[in-house]
Amino acid sequence: MRKLTLLLLSVLLVCLASLAAAELKEAPMLAELVAAGTLPPVEERMPVEADILVVEPEDEIGQYGGALQLAWKGSNDRWWAGKMTEEPLFRFKPDGSGVEPNVAKGYDVNEDATVFTIYLREGMRWSDGMPFTARDVLFYWDHLLTKETFGKSIYECYYSIDPDTGEKALASFELVDDYTFRVTHKYPSAQFLERVAIDNKWLFAPAHFHEKVLAEFIGEEEALDVAAEWGFNDIASLGKYTGYYYWTFQQIPTLRAWVASNDHEAQKFVMMRNPYYFKTDTAGNQLPYLDQLDFNKIQDDSHIELGVLSGDVDMAVFGVDKFTILKENEQKGGYRVLNYGSTDWTSFSIQLNQTVKDDNLRALFRDIRFREALSIAVDREEFVNLVYDGLVDPIQISIPEGLVNYQEGWAQRWAQYDPQKAADLLDEIGLPWDAAKEYRNNPDGSELTLTIHYGSNTLNDMGTELLKKYFNEVGLNVNLKVLDGALWNEMKYNNELEIAVETIACFNVTLRPETVVPVRVLTPWQGHYGEWVATGGASGVEPEGDVVKILDAWKLVSSARTQEELDRLGDEIIKVFAENNWVIGYAGPAPKLAVFDARLINVPEHVIYADEFRDLGHARPFQFSFK
Amino acid sequence: MLRFISRRLLVMIPMVLLISVIVFFVIQLPPGDFMSSYIAKMEASNEVFDQNTIARMRAQYGLDQPWYVQYAKWIAGILTRGDFGYSFSYNRPVWDVLSQRMGTTLAISLTTMAFTYLFSIPAGIYSAVKQYSFGDYLLSVIGFLGMGTPNFLFAIILMVISYNWFGDPMLGLVSQQFVNQPMSWAKLLDILKHMIIPVIVIGTANTCGLIRTMRSQLLDEISRPYVLTARAKGLSEKRILYKYCVRAALNPIASTIGWSLTSIFTGSTISAIVMNLPTQGPLLHQALLNQDMYLAGSWLLLMTVMILLGTILSDILLAWLDPRIRYVKAR
């Protein structure tokens, strides 16, 4: 048995120390409700003293009050509201190295990494005042997740894998007591908590709510009535929106700092403070500081920019292409622009579909000399100056220094502009010139055209035009094809993309492998290898060559027992990926521009903006405050 | 007259059905369906899908069936239950989605229409009567500028001016602090302030055209021999102008009023997007982009009905306005 983690102890110590010093305080708007007798006193709303999560504010103790003005495009932007308010069981530490308890109070794990005992907070409550207990976790597991009530297959993190046979075994959950539950894996699962923190942040659901809507409890007919009442067409939709996208519905209790308070299709969707939130600052003030989040509906992304410039939007995130306009108006608009890190490996790259249908193209895309030629045929200096105003580095796709599995020298690989060598490589492959000596043909004499697929935006439009110019210069005929999102996806799943403009982002390949390891159809360079792996060979294209090496290493990841082993395997995978450069990058990664109203305090100067860390949620908005 | 109207109404039914088939077919034409655009959107937020889930969701929404089966279900729902189907992207019945924006749409459109007609008809009359005066030239210049400038560009220009002068581009229909608030004098004032740009922008395009039409029609009429006769018989100028000339000159305006019924909804889509107005136009635009076909289909169906009704309305108006047309019909 491993002891309680050091981190858990320190959290507890901070809790005890602070509680000795101060008693609980609450927002004025809640104090009014308590005085009026409509809300229980704050002590009864929060977990027992020792179990309150005490948060050290970024800069200083904040003031209660204020509404944060945000922009969104309506319920299709639900993740924007969802990620910044998310309360996972375990969350990633600020620097991204491993997880720390959040909704959970702590955990124990045995030496084999097979049995995880997870402790919850005594006295913690849902936003409607009902107790939050281990029953809610078990309920989620038994009735929502394993029954696929909300339409998602059981997440990969709940499977452990036999290192010898590759057999997958589903974990089992058991209730220990009201505030403790145990997860048992058949085989070691060293990264279980990290993987839960990525795959299934909310491993809990309000049982008392779902028992009133799920067909399992109230019968099909009754459930259909409930669905109709909520405006849904069928039970499956009801399940999806109440069990998965639950945070935009005011009827559903959550554990978040702010909870939905009106219809999410309204012109302004408002999330109000949760009176039962389980965190305080170091002075015993119940969080959050901000009273409410206002999501104002917009029709077009450009309205976010306009809103920021005119002071109507208090918080937003932009790509590097908005750098100039944001910086120019920083004083006038009354906001701050912060450079947040990202897990991007590049900001402009092309992916060569390794399973492309055309035989000539497939042979070409799999030829490493061809990829080298495409890489060195481009003058990256000129490229980044024209497309990115020189704001990013003229380098190859590569893992930024400081992230796991950083590879020395990858950034400079094939990054030197050398059209002569590129032409020589193409000659060596045997691509003959056509009669007019304008373009090259396939080795069999047929016409060769490279099709670059991309989604239209300012950067992609400029970037692809430039690529076309460079590729033409070495005799490659290029056809640019704009696709909208739906068509892009359709073609991706049908293995019809050829050269796709899409970047790679990944903070740790052993935790989120999809972009590098073909585990399912998602990343264009992998084409239909992912289909093959996901369907166990029933359809798709059988992996071959170095891709097999990656998959072999990936198989060992799930059964690894130690962090060293994991790091070594991750490195192995990345090395193969870097050697092959199936994805060619032409511009180094760019920061995310996070814009905050200048009056907002406790905003961290730098965090990594990544989905795994829940984007802006990683900046901990629950302790933001207006000066 | 009654027979004429009822016959026209009857002919409308097969017409609407035929158009609805074409509409539905065209919506289905682009590659992909709602699921592929939905997945593309959610994948952009890093939500993970596997093949099984996608297939299951397709089946759940009936997207795995051929388009004519989907059409049959949809049209049957409308005819039997008045159910316009279900909007995938809003996750609620189509009718709820449409009616949510009906109020704001009508408010903006009717104000704009009132502005258009109340301004352009008198302006047209004035330019015709005072031909080649300073006022006529001024109205003509404004008219040509208004007709020549694309609406959305005009909207952007006015927004930039508003931002530079007042620090607020006047996005939307009401300031953020008033949304979700009950109606009050302050809110009404704020709405009126926000209406200025949309009304000018959406209004001018039509206004300018109408001024030109009114002017040239009236000029035609004024030089007709019957005007001379009337004058010789001693009728007052006012009576000649309003009772005879203007009435005749309104002819082309009345025959186009049917189309403006539909422009209540569509006339301002791009401008509405630019100005962030919560009206029907942007709704259709989004529905088409998302391939939210029942929403788009119902919307276009409504539009069809609106155009056909408008045409009938125009015919009736014309017959009422112009005795010559009435006599031909009666024969």
Contacts between the chains, C-beta under 8 A, distances in Angstrom:
chain1	res1	chain2	res2	distance
A	69	B	176	6.0
A	74	B	90	7.9
A	75	B	89	7.9
A	75	B	90	6.8
A	75	B	91	7.2
A	76	B	41	6.0
A	76	B	89	6.1
A	76	B	290	7.8
A	79	B	42	7.6
A	79	B	45	3.8
A	79	B	46	7.9
A	79	B	47	7.0
A	80	B	45	7.8
A	83	B	45	7.9
A	151	B	53	6.3
A	151	B	56	6.6
A	151	B	57	6.7
A	151	B	60	7.9
A	152	B	53	6.2
A	153	B	50	5.8
A	153	B	52	6.1
A	153	B	53	6.3
A	199	B	48	7.9
A	231	B	91	6.7
A	231	B	92	3.7
A	231	B	93	6.5
A	231	B	96	6.5
A	232	B	91	6.4
A	232	B	92	7.6
A	233	B	86	4.5
A	233	B	93	8.0
A	234	B	60	6.8
A	236	B	60	4.9
A	237	B	60	7.5
A	237	B	91	6.3
A	241	B	91	6.4
A	262	B	180	6.7
A	265	B	90	6.3
A	265	B	92	7.5
A	265	B	97	7.8
A	265	B	100	6.7
A	266	B	179	7.9
A	266	B	180	6.6
A	267	B	172	7.8
A	267	B	174	8.0
A	267	B	179	5.0
A	267	B	180	7.3
A	267	B	278	5.7
A	268	B	176	7.0
A	268	B	179	3.9
A	268	B	180	5.1
A	270	B	180	6.7
A	294	B	176	6.8
A	296	B	172	7.8
A	296	B	176	5.5
A	296	B	179	6.9
A	297	B	278	6.8
A	298	B	171	7.8
A	298	B	276	5.6
A	299	B	272	7.2
A	299	B	273	4.6
A	299	B	276	5.1
A	299	B	277	7.7
A	299	B	282	4.7
A	299	B	286	8.0
A	300	B	273	5.5
A	300	B	274	7.5
A	300	B	276	7.3
A	303	B	171	6.0
A	303	B	276	5.3
A	306	B	159	7.9
A	306	B	163	7.8
A	306	B	169	5.3
A	306	B	171	6.2
A	307	B	171	7.1
A	309	B	163	7.5
A	310	B	163	6.3
A	310	B	167	6.3
A	310	B	168	5.5
A	310	B	169	5.8
A	310	B	171	7.9
A	311	B	167	7.7
A	312	B	168	7.9
A	312	B	171	7.3
A	312	B	176	5.9
A	484	B	37	7.8
A	484	B	289	7.5
A	485	B	37	5.7
A	485	B	40	3.5
A	485	B	41	6.5
A	485	B	44	7.5
A	486	B	30	7.6
A	486	B	31	7.5
A	486	B	32	3.8
A	486	B	33	7.6
A	486	B	36	4.4
A	486	B	37	3.5
A	486	B	40	5.7
A	486	B	291	6.1
A	487	B	30	7.4
A	487	B	31	5.2
A	487	B	32	5.3
A	487	B	36	7.4
A	488	B	40	6.2
A	489	B	32	6.9
A	489	B	36	4.5
A	489	B	37	7.5
A	489	B	39	5.4
A	489	B	40	4.3
A	489	B	43	7.3
A	490	B	31	5.5
A	490	B	32	4.1
A	490	B	36	4.6
A	491	B	31	8.0
A	493	B	36	7.8
A	493	B	51	7.8
A	493	B	54	7.7
A	514	B	48	7.8
A	520	B	50	5.7
A	520	B	51	7.1
A	521	B	51	7.0
A	522	B	43	7.6
A	531	B	51	7.3
A	534	B	50	6.5
A	534	B	51	6.3
A	535	B	51	7.2
A	611	B	45	7.5
A	611	B	46	3.7
